[in-house]
Amino acid sequence: MKLVICIIQDEDAPSLLADLMEKKYRTTKLSTTGGFLRSGNTTLLIGIDEDHLDDVLRLIDENGKTREITTSMIPMSLPGDGYVPYPIDVKIGGATVFVVDVEGFYRF
């Protein structure tokens, strides 16, 4: 048995969840926040048999879209300096996936 931990952008999560539910994969959804851009993410915990791993990874790949956004970065400054943000293009989206072996699984 495997535990798939998938971190995906909030706007990509509904389509992925719909695809997972259609294939009857049980999923736990957690609302999370990214550290770099501090934007909303969804973390999915998906427990599956090992023979379903390729199918789940394919669904994640199909639903995790990458895109570029322009955001303002806060420059490092000394106390008393003025704040002048500057725009930067950042690639976001896709998914970060961890696959973990499960020693035991229980449902009560």
C-alpha positions as YAML, in Angstrom:
chain: A
units: angstrom
residues:
- id: 1
  name: MET
  ca: [0.00, 0.00, 0.00]
- id: 2
  name: LYS
  ca: [1.14, 3.55, -0.77]
- id: 3
  name: LEU
  ca: [0.28, 6.99, 0.55]
- id: 4
  name: VAL
  ca: [0.43, 9.68, -2.11]
- id: 5
  name: ILE
  ca: [0.82, 13.21, -0.72]
- id: 6
  name: CYS
  ca: [0.01, 15.70, -3.47]
- id: 7
  name: ILE
  ca: [0.39, 19.48, -3.07]
- id: 8
  name: ILE
  ca: [-1.43, 21.31, -5.85]
- id: 9
  name: GLN
  ca: [-2.69, 24.85, -6.48]
- id: 10
  name: ASP
  ca: [-6.21, 25.61, -5.22]
- id: 11
  name: GLU
  ca: [-7.50, 26.35, -8.72]
- id: 12
  name: ASP
  ca: [-6.34, 22.95, -10.03]
- id: 13
  name: ALA
  ca: [-7.67, 20.93, -7.09]
- id: 14
  name: PRO
  ca: [-11.39, 20.68, -8.05]
- id: 15
  name: SER
  ca: [-10.71, 19.00, -11.40]
- id: 16
  name: LEU
  ca: [-8.20, 16.60, -9.83]
- id: 17
  name: LEU
  ca: [-10.60, 15.73, -7.01]
- id: 18
  name: ALA
  ca: [-13.39, 15.09, -9.53]
- id: 19
  name: ASP
  ca: [-11.15, 12.74, -11.54]
- id: 20
  name: LEU
  ca: [-10.00, 10.90, -8.40]
- id: 21
  name: MET
  ca: [-13.57, 10.49, -7.15]
- id: 22
  name: GLU
  ca: [-14.73, 9.28, -10.58]
- id: 23
  name: LYS
  ca: [-12.15, 6.48, -10.36]
- id: 24
  name: LYS
  ca: [-13.21, 5.78, -6.73]
- id: 25
  name: TYR
  ca: [-9.90, 6.80, -5.12]
- id: 26
  name: ARG
  ca: [-10.50, 7.85, -1.52]
- id: 27
  name: THR
  ca: [-8.91, 11.22, -0.81]
- id: 28
  name: THR
  ca: [-8.49, 13.50, 2.19]
- id: 29
  name: LYS
  ca: [-8.25, 17.20, 1.33]
- id: 30
  name: LEU
  ca: [-6.29, 19.68, 3.47]
- id: 31
  name: SER
  ca: [-6.12, 23.43, 2.91]
- id: 32
  name: THR
  ca: [-2.50, 24.59, 3.00]
- id: 33
  name: THR
  ca: [-0.48, 27.70, 2.19]
- id: 34
  name: GLY
  ca: [2.74, 27.83, 0.20]
- id: 35
  name: GLY
  ca: [5.79, 29.33, 1.84]
- id: 36
  name: PHE
  ca: [7.30, 31.20, -1.13]
- id: 37
  name: LEU
  ca: [4.32, 33.08, -2.60]
- id: 38
  name: ARG
  ca: [2.06, 32.50, 0.41]
- id: 39
  name: SER
  ca: [-0.71, 31.44, -1.96]
- id: 40
  name: GLY
  ca: [-3.43, 28.88, -1.37]
- id: 41
  name: ASN
  ca: [-2.64, 25.25, -1.99]
- id: 42
  name: THR
  ca: [-4.50, 22.03, -1.50]
- id: 43
  name: THR
  ca: [-2.76, 19.01, -0.03]
- id: 44
  name: LEU
  ca: [-4.34, 15.66, -0.89]
- id: 45
  name: LEU
  ca: [-3.69, 12.44, 1.01]
- id: 46
  name: ILE
  ca: [-4.48, 9.46, -1.22]
- id: 47
  name: GLY
  ca: [-4.17, 5.91, 0.07]
- id: 48
  name: ILE
  ca: [-3.91, 3.36, -2.75]
- id: 49
  name: ASP
  ca: [-2.74, -0.13, -3.60]
- id: 50
  name: GLU
  ca: [0.63, -0.10, -5.33]
- id: 51
  name: ASP
  ca: [-0.84, -1.27, -8.65]
- id: 52
  name: HIS
  ca: [-2.90, 1.97, -8.88]
- id: 53
  name: LEU
  ca: [0.09, 4.30, -8.41]
- id: 54
  name: ASP
  ca: [0.71, 4.95, -12.12]
- id: 55
  name: ASP
  ca: [-2.96, 5.83, -12.70]
- id: 56
  name: VAL
  ca: [-3.03, 8.29, -9.77]
- id: 57
  name: LEU
  ca: [0.23, 9.94, -10.88]
- id: 58
  name: ARG
  ca: [-1.18, 10.28, -14.42]
- id: 59
  name: LEU
  ca: [-4.31, 12.03, -13.07]
- id: 60
  name: ILE
  ca: [-2.16, 14.42, -11.02]
- id: 61
  name: ASP
  ca: [0.01, 15.19, -14.05]
- id: 62
  name: GLU
  ca: [-3.03, 15.87, -16.24]
- id: 63
  name: ASN
  ca: [-4.63, 18.24, -13.73]
- id: 64
  name: GLY
  ca: [-1.61, 20.17, -12.40]
- id: 65
  name: LYS
  ca: [-1.23, 23.06, -14.85]
- id: 66
  name: THR
  ca: [1.84, 25.30, -14.79]
- id: 67
  name: ARG
  ca: [1.54, 29.00, -15.59]
- id: 68
  name: GLU
  ca: [3.52, 32.22, -15.15]
- id: 69
  name: ILE
  ca: [2.44, 35.12, -12.99]
- id: 70
  name: THR
  ca: [3.99, 38.49, -12.24]
- id: 71
  name: THR
  ca: [4.33, 39.29, -8.56]
- id: 72
  name: SER
  ca: [6.16, 41.86, -6.46]
- id: 73
  name: MET
  ca: [9.09, 40.73, -4.39]
- id: 74
  name: ILE
  ca: [10.08, 42.58, -1.24]
- id: 75
  name: PRO
  ca: [13.74, 43.59, -1.49]
- id: 76
  name: MET
  ca: [15.99, 43.20, 1.53]
- id: 77
  name: SER
  ca: [16.68, 46.61, 3.02]
- id: 78
  name: LEU
  ca: [18.12, 48.27, 6.06]
- id: 79
  name: PRO
  ca: [15.90, 49.93, 8.68]
- id: 80
  name: GLY
  ca: [14.79, 53.34, 7.48]
- id: 81
  name: ASP
  ca: [15.07, 52.51, 3.79]
- id: 82
  name: GLY
  ca: [12.01, 53.00, 1.63]
- id: 83
  name: TYR
  ca: [9.99, 50.03, 0.37]
- id: 84
  name: VAL
  ca: [10.19, 49.72, -3.40]
- id: 85
  name: PRO
  ca: [8.77, 46.42, -4.68]
- id: 86
  name: TYR
  ca: [9.89, 45.23, -8.08]
- id: 87
  name: PRO
  ca: [7.97, 42.88, -10.38]
- id: 88
  name: ILE
  ca: [9.24, 39.39, -11.08]
- id: 89
  name: ASP
  ca: [7.85, 36.61, -13.29]
- id: 90
  name: VAL
  ca: [7.37, 33.34, -11.41]
- id: 91
  name: LYS
  ca: [6.29, 29.93, -12.74]
- id: 92
  name: ILE
  ca: [3.55, 28.44, -10.54]
- id: 93
  name: GLY
  ca: [1.32, 25.42, -10.65]
- id: 94
  name: GLY
  ca: [2.05, 21.83, -11.35]
- id: 95
  name: ALA
  ca: [2.15, 19.53, -8.37]
- id: 96
  name: THR
  ca: [4.60, 18.35, -5.76]
- id: 97
  name: VAL
  ca: [4.08, 14.68, -5.01]
- id: 98
  name: PHE
  ca: [5.49, 12.40, -2.33]
- id: 99
  name: VAL
  ca: [4.91, 8.64, -2.39]
- id: 100
  name: VAL
  ca: [5.34, 6.87, 0.94]
- id: 101
  name: ASP
  ca: [5.18, 3.17, 1.80]
- id: 102
  name: VAL
  ca: [2.38, 2.41, 4.29]
- id: 103
  name: GLU
  ca: [3.16, -0.13, 7.00]
- id: 104
  name: GLY
  ca: [-0.44, -0.44, 8.15]
- id: 105
  name: PHE
  ca: [-3.88, 0.85, 7.21]
- id: 106
  name: TYR
  ca: [-6.90, 0.75, 9.50]
- id: 107
  name: ARG
  ca: [-10.44, 2.06, 9.12]
- id: 108
  name: PHE
  ca: [-12.62, 2.23, 12.25]
...
